[in-house]
């Protein structure tokens, strides 16, 4: 990791990060983020993550980046999954069990239609 020692270094790092973000958005990739904080894991986020990865593999889906994050801050809504497609606004889902995760992949990520009954307004 590069050390930032001046304002110029910070500006350069920012520009590089923005370029990477633009490339990801331009490629039309979808990013699926699973909240894997302690509360998420306790609520079943591991099973949710496994269902997402299994569905991607089973259905040979491409262009989907699956990542995990720590606590999102809505413990009562766990497991939480966020979906970002290209440069569209992030959609946050709550109470995502493995079956809901599969619906999110098929309906939202593949077909572009959010699963409205699990959307959390943030």
Secondary structure, DSSP 8 states (H G I E B T S, - for coil): -----SHHHHHHHHHHHHHHHHHHHHTT-EEEEEE-SHHHHHHTHHHHHHHHHHHHHHTT--SEEEEEES--S-GGG-S-EEEEETTS--EEE-S--HHHHHHIIIIIIIT----GGGEE--
